[in-house]
Amino acid sequence: MRAFHLKHKFRETGGEDMTYRMNLIMEEVGEICQCLTKGLGQEKLAEEHADLLVLLLGNCISADIDLEEAFWKKMEILQKRKGKKVGDTIRVTET
């Protein structure tokens, strides 16, 4: 992903603007929802998730975030939480 950012000169051309990038992420989440509500199939759903991951990784590059470190710190916190039943599903939240 870093090579992709360098190749397309995102830093020099505004492609690392976080507000812009977050809008792209929201668009991708909407496309994932469309896949689910319209029944567009597993292949399209997988593609949209891949798009979301590309943007997420790019955000971390743009913001100089070590995603692996942040992930494992968060997992440590999540592992200590208790799940609670909300309707027919389980939620694992702070509150």
C-alpha positions, -999 to +999 in steps of 0.1 A: +000+000+000+028+024+008+043+018-027+008+025-042+007+058-023+041+068-035+035+057-071+004+080-073+020+108-052-009+109-028+010+130-003+018+157-029-016+158-046-040+159-016-048+122-018-039+118+019-064+144+031-082+126+059-116+142+055-116+132+018-104+097+027-131+093+054-158+102+029-145+075+006-147+050+035-183+060+042-190+055+005-176+020+006-195+011+038-227+022+019-217-001-010-213-030+014-248-023+027-261-022-008-246-057-014-264-070+016-298-053+010-299-060-027-284-095-025-256-087-049-237-119-040-206-130-022-181-119-049-194-083-050-195-083-012-159-095-010-148-068-035-164-040-015-147-053+017-114-053-002-120-017-012-127-008+024-095-025+035-075-007+009-088+026+022-083+017+058-047+007+052-042+039+032-055+060+061-030+044+084-002+053+059-015+088+056-018+093+093+015+074+102-005+049+122+010+015+130-022-005+124-007-038+136+003-023+170-031-005+173-050-037+164-033-058+191-037-031+217-074-030+209-078-067+209-063-068+244-090-044+256-118-063+237-107-097+252-113-083+287-149-072+279-180-093+285-204-099+257-241-090+262-272-101+244-290-074+225-320-088+208-308-119+190-272-109+188-242-106+210-225-072+215-191-066+230-190-030+239-176-007+266-210+003+279 
